[in-house]
Every structure is written in structure tokens, then in C-alpha cells.
Amino acid sequence: MASGGGEASAVGGGKVACAAWIRRRDEKAAAARVFAAYGRAGAAGSPPAVEVLGFDSQECALSPEPLARAVLGEVGAGDAPRGIAVHPAGDELVCATAKGCRLFKLIFEEFTVRIIPRDAPPLESVGPQKCLAFSTDGAKFAIGGEDGHLRIFHWPSMNVLLDEPKAHKSFRDIDISLDSEFLVSTSTDGSARIWKIDEGAPLVNLTRSSDEKIECCRFSRDGMKPFLFCTVAKGSKVVTVVWDISDWKRIGYKRLLGKPISTLSVSLDGKYLALGSHDGDFCAVDVKKMEVSHWSKKAHLGSPVTSIEFCPTERVVISTSNQWGAELTKLNVPADWKEWQVWLVLLALFLASAILFYMFYERSDSFWNFPMGRHQPSKPWNLLKESPPVPEDQTPW
């Protein structure tokens, strides 16, 4: 496990309150460039700010100093960051504060990064937000407030798709489905609701018993299995429940972390879930097997894990907590096949097939060595005890 800069630094100052990954697709580069966005709370002599740091996949580490920094406001003025959502294109990010949300444009050049504040009136005075989420295609953006107000916008026009002031008592978590058709939201009172985004209306409430509380929620991301994962608490027991989104019925559950859950996340390819606990532990779960593949105990030592974000290109996560800031962790899970490795295997199979074909051709004494053309002997008709065929009459009419 490598530290991600949770302690105060000379440049930024203040602990990391929230974090997210930034993935930049560059047509000139062979692979995507990955960065991290940090929201730092203010400290003595240092105002709250948003920072962008470089990521070294070989060393599994972030740059010791930020590549770019944008100040959010004055210390103690209610501008401390509470959450970050990065657009899938990697060119914009939204940072939530106690007052509302701030929008920033990200400009990546060959050796420099710039963060430019942008005006976004529909987001700036919405009050403290508990949840922020972009859709996978980047066309929709949703926020859920402490006051239970749900807003869904079309991006980047900022046209309102849904505005429901009384969606919940207060938001606990939200997520948007892979096809951007549905939004799931959970409340601090334990209820959960599915929304039809394009229709701008609630679709169904997820069923639960009177002593159950639905807490964290995430849609599947592999594109093959349209499921919804939710953590459900019943007394001191917590299980991860799977819903089928075709009929919104439960199809199974499993106890994974074995303790109260504070946050839930899913990898970009949908292969892993991450569950963080209230005492600072977190685990990564293989979705196909629904088994724990990695366990980090005391990653945040007694402090609730407030967020976990999977790196888009590596099996690495950033986790945050209010007490310890951010931690960067390399997951102890089986390595994924790289694209070049797949092509190498296919090439090896092709060459092996060609070699076997050549050997069969050289050693075969039947069809492949049968004489052809003028060297082909005539058939021994007498051995077949048949008369040679009579040629057809070629006389016209």
C-alpha cells in the first residue's frame, strides 16, 4: 500500500477530503494518461483547493507535488470540498462544497495541466450535496442533496431532466445505469428508489422489510449482466444484495465484508466491487464469483472509509476518510491480460497451426503426394474388371 498524500503538504495544505481518477484519451499516445483529482480541505494559512496529480503506474504512486491547483475559497468560508465527480472524457470535473457545486475545465498539454473555473449557475447555489454522478456516456449528470433534493441535468447544456425537491429525506447514495436509462438513489432512512431518467419520473421503490435499510448502491458495468448491487443492513448484519433490473426483483445476496458498510464502488470494467467499512477496512470482490479477492485491514485505522475509486487502467484504488485523508492501494488480485498479450497468443496459435500443417503435408503419403497433371498414370481398368468408358458422341445434331 502506498500513501496518496493524506497528510498536509507544503504546497497544498490540508487533508484530502475527496478524490477521483481522471482518464485522458490522447490520439497521439499509445495508452490513456491517468491522473488523480484531490479536493483538499483548508488548513492554517492554506485555503481549500482542487488539485490534479500525475500517476505513475510502474511505481504505483502519485506525483509528490500537484501538477495544477485551483483555490475554492477562503478558509472557514464553507468552501471546503465534499465530493468530486470527473466527466468520463476527462476534460471537466465538478467539486461539491457546503454552498453548492463548482465546475472546472481541465486542459492537458504535453507537460502541463491547467484548471480553469467555469460558470455553472444551476449548480452553484444548490446547497450541500451528498452525491454526484456522471453517466458512463457523459451525457447526464445527477446530484443528490442533504435536503433530499434530486436534480438530473443533460450535459453539457445543463438542461434539467428531473427536478424533485422531495425525492428522499436525505440522500445516502446514487448511481446511473450503464445505458444511462435508470438512476438508483438511497436515503438515510433506508429506502431506495429507481428513476426513469428520460421520463423524469420515479419508476419503482425497491422492496425491503421493515427492519432492513438499503444503504449503498451501484449498477453493474460489464455490459453483459444488467444487475444492481446494494448493501442492505439488518441490525448488525450487512449483506450485498443483487437485483435484476428487468423486473427489479432480488435474485440473491451474500455477506462479504462482515461489518457495517460505509461506501460501495465498482470498477470501470465491472469485474470488481469495493466495499469500505466504518472502521477503516475495505475489500475488493470478484463480481463473477462474488468472493473477496483483496482485503485491506486498517487502511484508515478506525475512521469510516468515505469513498473508494478504482483506477481506470490499473488494479489500483484511491480510498479516503475524514481522519486520514487519501490512501493509494494496489490490489492483490490476478493480473488482467493486456491487449498486446492477447495478440501475442493469437499469433503463437497461428504459427503453431502453420507448422503442424506443413509437417502433415511433408509426411503424408496419400492425397497430398498424389501425382498430378501429365505424370499421373492412367487407371488400370483391367484390374477393375470394367470396360473403359465410351466417349460421348460429339457429332452436332
Residue pairs with C-beta under 8 A, 6 or more apart in sequence:
1 296
1 299
1 327
1 328
1 329
1 330
2 60
2 61
2 327
2 328
2 329
2 330
3 327
3 328
4 16
4 19
4 36
4 62
4 318
4 325
4 326
4 327
4 328
5 12
5 16
5 38
5 53
5 62
5 64
5 325
5 326
6 15
6 16
6 320
6 324
6 325
6 326
6 327
7 15
7 325
8 14
8 15
8 43
8 46
9 64
9 65
11 65
11 66
11 69
12 38
12 40
12 46
12 49
12 51
12 66
12 69
13 40
13 42
13 43
13 44
13 45
13 46
14 40
14 41
14 42
14 43
14 46
14 48
14 49
15 40
15 41
15 43
15 322
15 324
15 325
16 38
16 39
16 40
16 41
16 320
16 325
16 326
17 39
17 40
17 41
17 80
17 81
17 82
17 320
17 322
17 325
18 38
18 39
18 81
18 82
18 83
18 84
18 95
18 96
18 306
18 307
18 320
19 36
19 37
19 38
19 39
19 84
19 307
19 309
19 318
19 320
19 326
20 36
20 37
20 84
20 85
20 86
20 93
20 309
20 318
21 34
21 35
21 36
21 37
21 55
21 86
21 309
21 310
21 311
21 312
21 318
22 34
22 35
22 36
22 37
22 52
22 86
22 90
22 93
22 106
23 32
23 33
23 34
23 88
23 90
23 312
23 313
24 32
24 33
24 34
24 35
24 90
24 91
24 108
25 32
25 89
25 90
26 32
26 33
26 108
31 313
32 312
32 313
33 108
34 55
34 57
34 311
34 312
34 313
34 314
35 52
35 53
35 54
35 55
35 67
35 90
35 108
35 113
36 52
36 53
36 55
36 62
36 318
37 50
37 51
37 52
37 53
37 84
37 86
37 93
38 50
38 51
38 52
38 53
38 66
38 326
39 48
39 49
39 50
39 51
39 72
39 81
39 82
39 83
39 84
39 95
40 46
40 48
40 49
40 50
40 51
40 81
41 48
41 80
41 81
42 48
42 74
42 75
42 76
42 79
42 80
43 75
44 75
46 75
47 71
47 72
47 73
47 74
47 75
47 79
48 71
48 72
48 73
48 75
48 79
48 80
48 81
48 97
49 69
49 70
49 71
49 72
50 69
50 70
50 72
50 81
50 84
50 93
50 95
50 102
50 104
50 115
51 66
51 68
51 69
51 70
52 66
52 67
52 68
52 69
52 106
52 113
52 115
53 62
53 63
53 65
53 66
53 67
54 62
54 63
54 67
55 61
55 62
55 63
55 311
56 62
56 63
57 313
57 314
57 316
60 314
60 316
60 328
60 330
61 328
62 328
67 112
67 113
68 112
68 113
68 114
68 115
69 115
70 104
70 115
70 116
70 117
72 79
72 80
72 81
72 95
72 97
72 102
73 79
73 97
78 97
78 98
78 99
79 97
79 98
79 99
80 97
80 98
81 95
81 96
81 97
82 96
82 97
82 98
82 128
82 129
83 95
83 96
83 129
83 130
83 131
83 132
83 307
84 93
84 94
84 95
84 96
84 132
85 93
85 94
85 132
85 133
85 134
85 141
86 92
86 93
86 134
87 93
87 134
87 138
87 155
88 134
88 136
88 137
88 138
89 138
90 106
90 108
91 105
91 106
91 107
92 103
92 104
92 105
92 106
92 118
92 156
93 103
93 104
93 106
94 101
94 102
94 103
94 104
94 120
94 123
94 132
94 141
95 101
95 102
95 104
96 102
96 128
96 129
96 132
96 143
97 128
98 127
98 128
99 124
99 125
99 127
99 128
100 123
100 124
100 125
100 126
100 127
100 129
101 120
101 123
101 124
101 126
101 129
101 132
101 143
102 117
102 120
102 123
102 124
103 117
103 118
103 119
103 120
103 123
104 115
104 116
104 117
104 118
105 115
105 116
105 117
105 118
106 113
106 114
106 115
106 116
107 113
107 114
107 116
120 158
122 151
122 153
122 158
122 160
123 143
123 158
126 143
126 145
126 149
126 151
127 145
127 146
127 147
127 149
128 145
128 146
129 143
129 144
129 145
129 146
129 171
130 144
130 145
130 146
130 170
130 171
130 172
131 142
131 143
131 144
131 171
131 172
131 173
131 174
131 185
132 141
132 142
132 143
133 141
133 142
133 143
133 174
133 175
133 176
133 183
134 140
134 141
134 155
134 176
135 141
135 142
135 176
135 180
136 176
136 178
136 180
136 221
137 180
138 155
139 154
139 155
139 180
140 152
140 153
140 154
140 155
140 161
140 176
140 180
140 197
141 152
141 153
141 155
142 150
142 151
142 152
142 153
142 174
142 176
142 183
143 150
143 151
144 150
144 167
144 168
144 171
144 174
144 185
145 151
145 170
145 171
146 170
146 171
147 165
147 170
148 165
148 166
148 167
148 168
148 169
148 170
148 171
148 187
149 163
149 164
149 165
149 166
149 167
150 162
150 163
150 164
150 167
150 168
150 171
150 174
150 185
150 195
151 160
151 162
151 163
151 164
152 160
152 161
152 162
152 163
152 183
152 195
152 197
152 200
153 159
153 160
153 161
154 160
154 161
161 197
161 198
161 200
162 195
162 197
162 200
162 201
164 202
167 185
167 193
167 202
168 185
168 186
168 187
168 188
168 189
168 191
168 193
169 187
169 188
169 189
170 187
170 188
170 189
171 185
171 186
171 187
171 188
172 186
172 187
172 188
172 215
172 216
173 185
173 186
173 215
173 216
173 217
173 264
174 183
174 184
174 185
174 186
174 217
175 183
175 184
175 217
175 218
175 219
176 182
176 183
176 197
176 219
177 183
177 184
177 219
177 226
177 245
178 219
178 220
178 221
178 223
178 226
180 197
181 196
181 197
181 198
182 194
182 195
182 196
182 197
182 203
182 219
182 245
183 194
183 195
183 197
184 192
184 193
184 194
184 195
184 206
184 217
184 219
184 228
184 230
185 192
185 193
185 195
185 217
186 192
186 214
186 215
186 216
186 217
186 230
187 193
189 213
190 208
190 212
190 213
190 214
190 215
190 233
191 205
191 206
191 208
191 214
192 205
192 206
192 208
192 214
192 217
192 230
193 202
193 203
193 204
193 205
193 206
194 202
194 203
194 204
194 205
194 206
194 248
195 201
195 202
195 203
196 202
196 203
204 248
206 214
206 230
206 243
206 248
207 250
208 214
208 232
209 234
211 234
211 235
212 232
212 233
212 234
213 232
213 233
213 234
214 230
214 231
214 232
214 241
215 230
215 231
215 232
215 233
215 238
215 261
216 230
216 231
216 261
216 262
216 263
216 264
216 275
217 228
217 229
217 230
217 231
217 264
218 228
218 229
218 230
218 264
218 265
218 266
218 273
219 226
219 227
219 228
219 229
219 245
219 266
220 226
220 227
220 228
220 229
220 266
220 270
220 287
221 266
221 267
221 268
221 269
221 270
222 269
222 270
222 271
222 287
223 270
226 244
226 245
226 246
227 242
227 243
227 244
227 245
227 251
228 242
228 243
228 245
228 248
229 240
229 241
229 242
229 243
229 264
229 266
229 273
230 240
230 241
230 243
230 264
231 238
231 239
231 240
231 241
231 261
231 264
231 275
232 238
232 239
232 240
232 241
232 253
233 260
233 261
236 260
237 255
238 255
238 257
238 258
238 259
238 260
238 261
239 253
239 254
239 255
239 256
240 253
240 254
240 255
240 256
240 273
240 275
240 285
240 290
241 250
241 252
241 253
242 250
242 251
242 252
242 253
243 249
243 250
243 251
244 250
244 251
254 290
256 275
256 283
256 285
256 290
256 292
257 275
257 277
257 281
257 282
257 283
257 292
259 277
259 278
259 279
259 281
260 277
260 278
261 275
261 276
261 277
261 278
262 276
262 277
262 278
262 304
262 305
262 306
263 274
263 275
263 276
263 305
263 306
263 307
263 308
264 273
264 274
264 275
264 276
264 308
265 273
265 274
265 307
265 308
265 309
265 310
265 317
266 272
266 273
266 274
266 287
266 310
267 273
267 274
267 310
268 310
268 312
270 287
271 286
271 287
271 288
272 284
272 285
272 286
272 287
272 293
272 310
272 315
272 331
272 333
273 284
273 285
273 287
274 282
274 283
274 284
274 285
274 308
274 310
274 317
275 282
275 283
275 285
276 282
276 304
276 305
276 306
276 307
276 308
276 319
277 304
277 305
278 304
278 305
279 302
279 304
280 298
280 299
280 300
280 301
280 302
280 303
280 304
280 305
280 321
280 324
281 295
281 296
281 297
281 298
281 299
281 305
282 295
282 296
282 299
282 305
282 308
282 317
282 319
283 292
283 294
283 295
283 296
284 292
284 293
284 294
284 295
284 317
284 331
284 333
285 291
285 292
285 293
286 292
286 293
286 333
293 331
293 332
293 333
293 334
294 331
294 332
294 333
296 319
296 329
299 305
299 319
299 327
299 329
300 319
300 321
300 323
300 324
300 327
301 323
301 324
302 323
303 321
303 322
303 323
303 324
304 321
304 322
305 319
305 320
305 321
306 320
306 321
306 322
307 318
307 319
307 320
308 317
308 318
308 319
308 320
309 317
309 318
309 319
310 316
310 317
311 317
311 318
314 330
315 330
315 331
315 333
315 335
315 336
316 328
316 329
316 330
316 331
317 328
317 329
317 331
318 326
318 327
318 328
318 329
319 326
319 327
319 329
320 326
320 327
360 368
361 368
370 376
371 377
381 387
381 388
